[in-house]
Amino acid sequence: MSKPVVNIWGTPPGSELAAVEPAPWGTKWDLRTMTTSGTAWVFYRSPGEKVLRRPVILADGFAPEGTNVDNLYDGLENGEYPFISTLRQAGFDVILLGFADRTASVLDNAEVAIQCIMQTIGEREGEHPLTVGGFSMGGLVTRYALAKLERQKMRHETANYLSYDTPHRGAWLPLGVQAFAHYVKAHWGGEGKPLYNLYSDLINSPAAREMLRWHLATGTNTTLDVAAGQDQARTDFLDALERMGEWPQIPRLLGVANGTGTGAGNSIPADSPAMDTPGPTVAAQLRTQGQGSKTVARMRELDQAEVSINTTGFPELDGAPGGLFPELLGGASNFGVANMLANLLNGAAAQPAHNASTFVPTISAVAVADIDNHDALYSKIDSDYSSLHDFRCATTNEGHTVVTRELGEWIVTKLKDA
């Protein structure tokens, strides 16, 4: 499998990524707003070029801390499909847009995207329109930015909007994983314990609260109905998006999904064991999401009362068609996050039953339906219901934001034909 563009929960403190070659960007723009900042790295269409002619802006996604352009470029260029060099060979100038804080509110980082769009227009030679979009959260950032520019009657001169496995209708992180991360921080975290705090802090960051369809802020006893559990930050974000008209109206709206469009899931069974650690410091059992009334997590510190997370009416989200949760170092992902924390506390080396689950369901990435409905999750995609003008789904369910030849070639062809 190709490497993902972003590692959504980052590298645990003290771990080291494999060395990557420096990204061969030609120009760098520092972008600052009232609330945050970012950087744009310009990769001109040919070496030695210093003029923008056919700009494609691609925004980074959610992850800890700020964008590292070398890692971002490496993930886009050195996997299965050399996305950046292929775009450049096709005559496009590629602008990678990064953020100083990738956990900041989508609305705040959208202001950075607006600055990048306006600077691109100012630096461009000629009148060739822009392509603007992004990966995962970056697709939401640029969607909002373009819509806001239109609402303010400002010319963004963008012909194509592009989203890559973006959670337009929300992302999914198992509630048991969320609760266990908070439980670990509350009982064993604090100052000087960065790894015990990391995942809880990420889950409770502004961007995560806005993207996740269901969010838990603490690891306490909870019974959550499918109709509830939307964080106020997500409600506020959706309201803000609605005030901007939901979508930009001028560009052609393009999108790709790392999940299948056939209704075929990833074979992760519903309501089945996902992680079981018996102690001695903490005992925890997590299960994949099932329909009906289910207990998805039980957690107990030695000699303390058990905490349980219960759900009612949820669909079978973990096995749904969609982009799979990105992997951490050592192969841990999603349920593996909880397992890694349990191993730290207990000194054990048990492996989770499932190392991933769906993170962005296909119906969310191509904006055809809300992810609350089981039948919609597992149905063949009907393009008539999509908010996008055109989209492509993967042949198999693959890693979230992985750039495959299948999806990369579709994008390049669409942009060349525009």
C-alpha positions as CSV (number, residue, x, y, z in Angstrom):
1,M,0.0,0.0,0.0
2,S,1.2,3.5,-0.8
3,K,2.1,5.8,2.1
4,P,-0.6,8.2,3.2
5,V,-0.3,11.9,2.6
6,V,-0.8,12.7,6.3
7,N,-0.4,10.7,9.4
8,I,-3.6,11.8,11.1
9,W,-2.5,11.2,14.6
10,G,1.1,12.0,14.0
11,T,4.2,10.4,15.2
12,P,4.4,9.6,18.9
13,P,6.9,11.8,20.7
14,G,10.3,10.2,20.8
15,S,9.7,8.2,17.6
16,E,11.6,9.0,14.4
17,L,10.3,9.1,10.8
18,A,12.5,7.6,8.1
19,A,14.6,10.4,6.5
20,V,13.1,11.9,3.3
21,E,14.7,14.0,0.7
22,P,14.1,17.8,0.8
23,A,11.2,18.9,-1.3
24,P,12.4,20.7,-4.5
25,W,10.2,23.8,-4.1
26,G,11.1,26.9,-6.0
27,T,9.4,29.7,-4.0
28,K,8.0,29.9,-0.5
29,W,5.2,32.3,0.7
30,D,4.7,33.0,4.3
31,L,1.0,33.6,5.0
32,R,-0.3,35.2,8.2
33,T,-3.8,36.0,9.5
34,M,-5.2,37.5,12.7
35,T,-5.5,34.0,14.3
36,T,-3.0,31.7,12.6
37,S,-0.5,31.3,9.8
38,G,0.6,29.0,7.1
39,T,3.1,28.5,4.3
40,A,2.8,27.9,0.5
41,W,5.5,26.1,-1.3
42,V,5.5,26.7,-5.1
43,F,6.7,23.9,-7.4
44,Y,6.9,25.5,-10.8
45,R,6.1,23.3,-13.8
46,S,9.7,23.1,-14.9
47,P,13.1,23.4,-13.1
48,G,14.4,27.0,-13.2
49,E,10.9,28.4,-13.9
50,K,9.9,31.4,-11.7
51,V,6.5,32.3,-13.2
52,L,3.1,30.9,-12.3
53,R,1.0,30.1,-15.4
54,R,-1.4,27.1,-14.5
55,P,-1.6,27.0,-10.7
56,V,-3.0,24.0,-8.7
57,I,-3.3,24.7,-5.0
58,L,-3.4,21.6,-2.8
59,A,-4.0,22.1,1.0
60,D,-2.7,19.8,3.7
61,G,-4.9,17.8,6.1
62,F,-5.4,17.3,9.8
63,A,-2.4,16.2,11.9
64,P,-0.5,17.3,15.0
65,E,1.5,20.5,14.8
66,G,2.4,22.3,11.6
67,T,3.0,21.1,8.0
68,N,6.4,19.6,7.2
69,V,6.7,20.2,3.4
70,D,9.3,17.5,3.0
71,N,7.0,14.8,4.4
72,L,4.0,16.2,2.6
73,Y,5.8,16.1,-0.7
74,D,7.3,12.7,-0.1
75,G,3.8,11.3,0.5
76,L,2.4,12.8,-2.7
77,E,5.4,12.1,-4.9
78,N,7.1,8.9,-3.8
79,G,4.3,6.4,-3.3
80,E,2.5,4.4,-6.0
81,Y,1.8,7.4,-8.2
82,P,4.1,10.4,-8.6
83,F,1.3,13.0,-8.3
84,I,3.3,16.2,-8.2
85,S,5.7,15.5,-11.0
86,T,2.9,14.2,-13.2
87,L,0.9,17.4,-12.7
88,R,4.1,19.4,-13.5
89,Q,4.8,17.4,-16.6
90,A,1.2,18.1,-17.7
91,G,2.0,21.8,-17.5
92,F,0.7,22.7,-14.1
93,D,2.4,24.7,-11.3
94,V,1.8,22.9,-8.0
95,I,1.4,24.9,-4.8
96,L,1.4,22.9,-1.6
97,L,-0.5,24.8,1.1
98,G,0.5,24.1,4.7
99,F,-0.7,25.3,8.1
100,A,1.2,26.3,11.2
101,D,-1.5,24.5,13.3
102,R,-3.2,21.6,11.5
103,T,-5.5,21.1,14.4
104,A,-6.9,24.7,14.3
105,S,-10.4,25.5,13.3
106,V,-11.3,24.9,9.6
107,L,-12.6,28.5,9.6
108,D,-9.2,29.9,10.8
109,N,-7.2,27.9,8.3
110,A,-9.6,28.9,5.6
111,E,-8.3,32.5,6.0
112,V,-4.8,31.2,5.3
113,A,-6.2,29.5,2.1
114,I,-7.8,32.8,1.1
115,Q,-4.5,34.5,1.3
116,C,-2.8,31.8,-0.7
117,I,-5.5,32.1,-3.4
118,M,-5.2,35.8,-3.7
119,Q,-1.4,35.7,-3.7
120,T,-1.5,33.1,-6.5
121,I,-3.7,35.3,-8.6
122,G,-1.3,38.2,-8.0
123,E,1.8,36.1,-8.9
124,R,0.2,34.4,-12.0
125,E,1.2,35.4,-15.5
126,G,-1.7,35.3,-17.9
127,E,-5.3,34.4,-17.1
128,H,-5.4,30.7,-16.8
129,P,-7.8,29.8,-14.0
130,L,-6.8,28.1,-10.8
131,T,-7.5,24.7,-9.4
132,V,-8.0,24.8,-5.6
133,G,-8.5,21.9,-3.2
134,G,-7.0,19.7,-0.6
135,F,-6.6,16.4,1.1
136,S,-9.0,15.4,3.9
137,M,-9.5,18.5,6.1
138,G,-7.7,20.5,3.4
139,G,-10.7,19.9,1.2
140,L,-13.0,21.5,3.8
141,V,-10.6,24.4,4.3
142,T,-10.5,25.2,0.6
143,R,-14.3,24.6,0.1
144,Y,-15.1,27.1,2.8
145,A,-12.5,29.6,1.5
146,L,-13.8,29.6,-2.0
147,A,-17.4,29.8,-0.9
148,K,-16.6,32.8,1.4
149,L,-14.8,34.6,-1.4
150,E,-17.9,34.2,-3.5
151,R,-20.1,35.4,-0.7
152,Q,-17.9,38.5,-0.3
153,K,-18.1,39.0,-4.1
154,M,-14.3,38.6,-4.5
155,R,-12.9,37.0,-7.6
156,H,-11.1,33.7,-6.8
157,E,-10.6,32.9,-10.5
158,T,-10.9,29.2,-9.8
159,A,-12.3,26.9,-12.4
160,N,-11.9,23.6,-10.5
161,Y,-12.4,22.7,-6.9
162,L,-10.8,19.4,-5.9
163,S,-11.3,17.3,-2.7
164,Y,-9.4,14.2,-1.9
165,D,-11.2,11.8,0.5
166,T,-12.6,14.8,2.3
167,P,-15.2,14.2,5.1
168,H,-17.9,16.4,3.5
169,R,-20.6,14.6,5.6
170,G,-18.4,13.9,8.6
171,A,-15.6,11.5,9.7
172,W,-15.8,8.5,12.0
173,L,-13.6,7.7,14.9
174,P,-14.9,4.8,17.1
175,L,-16.4,6.1,20.3
176,G,-14.5,3.5,22.3
177,V,-11.2,4.8,21.0
178,Q,-12.1,8.4,21.7
179,A,-13.2,7.5,25.3
180,F,-10.2,5.4,26.0
181,A,-7.8,8.2,24.9
182,H,-9.6,10.6,27.3
183,Y,-9.6,8.0,30.1
184,V,-5.9,7.4,29.8
185,K,-5.2,11.2,29.9
186,A,-7.5,11.7,32.9
187,H,-5.9,8.9,35.0
188,W,-2.3,8.9,33.9
189,G,-1.6,12.0,31.8
190,G,-0.7,15.5,32.7
191,E,2.3,17.7,32.6
192,G,5.4,15.8,31.3
193,K,3.3,12.9,29.9
194,P,3.0,13.9,26.2
195,L,2.1,10.5,24.8
196,Y,-0.6,9.9,27.4
197,N,-2.1,13.3,26.5
198,L,-1.5,13.4,22.7
199,Y,-4.5,11.5,21.3
200,S,-7.0,13.0,23.8
201,D,-5.8,16.5,22.9
202,L,-6.1,15.7,19.2
203,I,-9.6,14.4,19.5
204,N,-10.6,17.5,21.4
205,S,-8.9,19.9,19.0
206,P,-11.0,22.4,17.1
207,A,-10.5,20.7,13.7
208,A,-11.4,17.2,15.1
209,R,-14.5,18.6,16.8
210,E,-15.6,20.1,13.5
211,M,-14.9,17.0,11.3
212,L,-16.1,14.1,13.5
213,R,-19.8,13.3,13.1
214,W,-19.8,12.0,16.7
215,H,-17.5,13.3,19.3
216,L,-16.8,12.4,22.9
217,A,-14.9,14.9,25.1
218,T,-14.3,12.7,28.1
219,G,-13.8,9.1,29.1
220,T,-16.8,8.8,31.5
221,N,-19.9,6.7,31.4
222,T,-21.8,7.5,28.3
223,T,-24.9,6.4,26.4
224,L,-25.1,8.0,23.0
225,D,-28.0,7.9,20.6
226,V,-27.2,8.1,16.9
227,A,-29.1,11.3,16.6
228,A,-27.0,13.0,19.3
229,G,-23.3,13.4,19.9
230,Q,-22.5,16.2,17.5
231,D,-20.1,18.6,19.1
232,Q,-21.1,22.3,19.2
233,A,-18.0,23.1,17.2
234,R,-19.3,21.0,14.3
235,T,-22.7,22.6,14.5
236,D,-21.1,26.0,14.4
237,F,-18.9,25.0,11.5
238,L,-21.9,23.6,9.5
239,D,-23.9,26.8,10.2
240,A,-21.0,28.9,9.0
241,L,-20.7,26.8,5.8
242,E,-24.4,27.2,5.2
243,R,-24.1,31.0,5.5
244,M,-21.5,30.9,2.8
245,G,-23.8,28.9,0.5
246,E,-22.5,25.4,1.4
247,W,-20.4,25.1,-1.7
248,P,-18.6,27.4,-4.1
249,Q,-20.9,28.0,-7.1
250,I,-18.5,29.0,-9.8
251,P,-15.9,26.2,-10.0
252,R,-16.5,22.7,-11.3
253,L,-16.6,20.5,-8.1
254,L,-14.4,17.4,-8.4
255,G,-13.7,14.8,-5.7
256,V,-12.2,11.4,-5.2
257,A,-12.8,8.8,-2.5
258,N,-10.4,6.2,-1.1
259,G,-13.4,3.9,-0.5
260,T,-15.4,1.8,-3.0
261,G,-18.5,3.1,-4.7
262,T,-20.1,-0.3,-5.0
263,G,-21.3,-0.7,-1.4
264,A,-18.6,-3.3,-0.6
265,G,-17.2,-2.8,2.9
266,N,-13.8,-3.6,4.2
267,S,-14.8,-6.9,5.9
268,I,-14.3,-5.7,9.5
269,P,-17.2,-7.4,11.3
270,A,-19.7,-5.4,13.4
271,D,-20.0,-5.8,17.1
272,S,-16.9,-7.9,17.4
273,P,-13.9,-7.7,19.8
274,A,-11.4,-5.0,18.7
275,M,-9.1,-4.8,21.7
276,D,-8.9,-6.7,25.0
277,T,-6.3,-5.9,27.6
278,P,-6.8,-7.5,31.0
279,G,-4.5,-5.2,33.1
280,P,-2.8,-5.1,35.6
281,T,-2.9,-1.3,35.5
282,V,-6.0,-0.9,33.4
283,A,-8.4,-3.4,31.9
284,A,-10.2,-2.3,28.7
285,Q,-12.3,-4.0,26.1
286,L,-13.3,-2.3,22.9
287,R,-15.7,-3.6,20.3
288,T,-16.4,-2.6,16.7
289,Q,-19.6,-0.6,16.2
290,G,-22.8,-2.6,15.8
291,Q,-26.4,-1.7,15.2
292,G,-29.0,-1.6,17.9
293,S,-28.1,-1.0,21.6
294,K,-24.5,-1.9,22.0
295,T,-21.7,-1.5,24.5
296,V,-18.6,-0.5,22.6
297,A,-16.1,0.0,25.4
298,R,-15.5,-1.1,29.0
299,M,-12.6,0.5,31.0
300,R,-11.5,-0.1,34.5
301,E,-8.5,1.0,36.5
302,L,-7.4,-1.3,39.3
303,D,-9.9,-1.2,42.2
304,Q,-12.0,1.5,40.5
305,A,-15.5,1.3,39.1
306,E,-16.0,0.3,35.5
307,V,-16.7,2.9,32.9
308,S,-18.8,1.9,29.9
309,I,-19.6,3.5,26.5
310,N,-23.0,2.5,25.1
311,T,-24.6,3.4,21.8
312,T,-28.1,3.2,20.4
313,G,-29.1,3.1,16.7
314,F,-25.7,3.5,15.2
315,P,-24.9,1.9,11.8
316,E,-22.0,-0.5,11.3
317,L,-19.4,2.2,10.6
318,D,-16.1,0.4,11.1
319,G,-16.6,-1.9,8.2
320,A,-18.3,0.6,5.8
321,P,-16.9,1.4,2.4
322,G,-14.5,4.3,2.8
323,G,-10.9,5.5,3.3
324,L,-9.3,3.5,6.1
325,F,-7.8,5.1,9.1
326,P,-4.1,5.9,8.5
327,E,-1.4,3.8,10.1
328,L,0.9,4.9,12.9
329,L,4.5,3.7,13.2
330,G,4.6,0.0,14.0
331,G,1.3,-0.6,12.2
332,A,-0.9,0.7,14.9
333,S,-4.0,2.6,13.7
334,N,-7.4,3.5,15.1
335,F,-8.1,0.6,17.5
336,G,-4.3,0.3,17.6
337,V,-4.1,3.7,19.1
338,A,-6.0,2.5,22.1
339,N,-4.0,-0.7,22.2
340,M,-0.7,1.2,22.1
341,L,-1.8,3.3,25.1
342,A,-2.9,0.1,27.0
343,N,0.4,-1.5,26.3
344,L,2.2,1.6,27.7
345,L,0.3,1.3,30.9
346,N,0.4,-2.5,31.3
347,G,3.8,-3.2,29.8
348,A,2.1,-5.8,27.5
349,A,2.5,-6.4,23.8
350,A,-0.9,-7.6,22.8
351,Q,-2.2,-6.7,19.3
352,P,-5.6,-5.4,18.5
353,A,-8.0,-7.7,16.6
354,H,-8.4,-4.9,13.9
355,N,-5.7,-2.5,13.0
356,A,-7.9,-0.1,11.2
357,S,-11.5,0.9,10.4
358,T,-13.2,3.3,8.1
359,F,-12.4,6.9,8.8
360,V,-14.1,8.7,5.9
361,P,-17.0,6.7,4.5
362,T,-17.4,6.9,0.7
363,I,-20.8,8.6,0.9
364,S,-19.1,11.4,2.9
365,A,-16.2,11.8,0.6
366,V,-18.4,12.1,-2.5
367,A,-21.1,14.0,-0.6
368,V,-24.1,11.8,-1.4
369,A,-25.6,11.1,2.0
370,D,-25.1,11.5,5.8
371,I,-23.2,8.7,7.5
372,D,-25.9,8.1,10.1
373,N,-27.8,5.7,7.9
374,H,-26.6,2.0,7.6
375,D,-28.4,1.4,4.3
376,A,-26.9,4.5,2.7
377,L,-23.4,3.5,3.9
378,Y,-23.5,0.1,2.2
379,S,-25.4,1.1,-1.0
380,K,-24.0,1.6,-4.5
381,I,-23.2,5.3,-5.0
382,D,-25.8,7.1,-7.1
383,S,-24.1,10.1,-8.7
384,D,-27.5,11.9,-9.0
385,Y,-27.4,12.6,-5.3
386,S,-23.8,14.0,-5.1
387,S,-23.1,17.6,-4.4
388,L,-20.1,17.2,-6.6
389,H,-20.2,17.6,-10.4
390,D,-17.9,14.6,-11.0
391,F,-16.1,12.1,-8.7
392,R,-14.2,8.9,-8.7
393,C,-14.3,6.1,-6.1
394,A,-11.5,3.6,-5.5
395,T,-11.8,0.0,-6.7
396,T,-10.9,-1.2,-3.2
397,N,-11.1,0.3,0.2
398,E,-7.6,1.8,0.8
399,G,-5.8,4.1,3.2
400,H,-7.3,7.5,3.7
401,T,-5.6,10.1,1.4
402,V,-3.4,7.5,-0.2
403,V,-2.6,8.7,-3.7
404,T,-3.0,5.8,-6.0
405,R,-2.5,5.6,-9.8
406,E,-6.2,5.0,-10.2
407,L,-7.3,8.2,-8.5
408,G,-4.2,10.3,-9.4
409,E,-4.6,9.6,-13.1
410,W,-8.3,10.5,-13.0
411,I,-7.5,13.9,-11.4
412,V,-4.8,14.7,-13.9
413,T,-7.0,13.7,-16.8
414,K,-9.9,15.9,-15.6
415,L,-7.6,18.9,-15.1
416,K,-5.9,18.5,-18.5
417,D,-9.3,18.2,-20.2
418,A,-10.7,21.4,-18.5
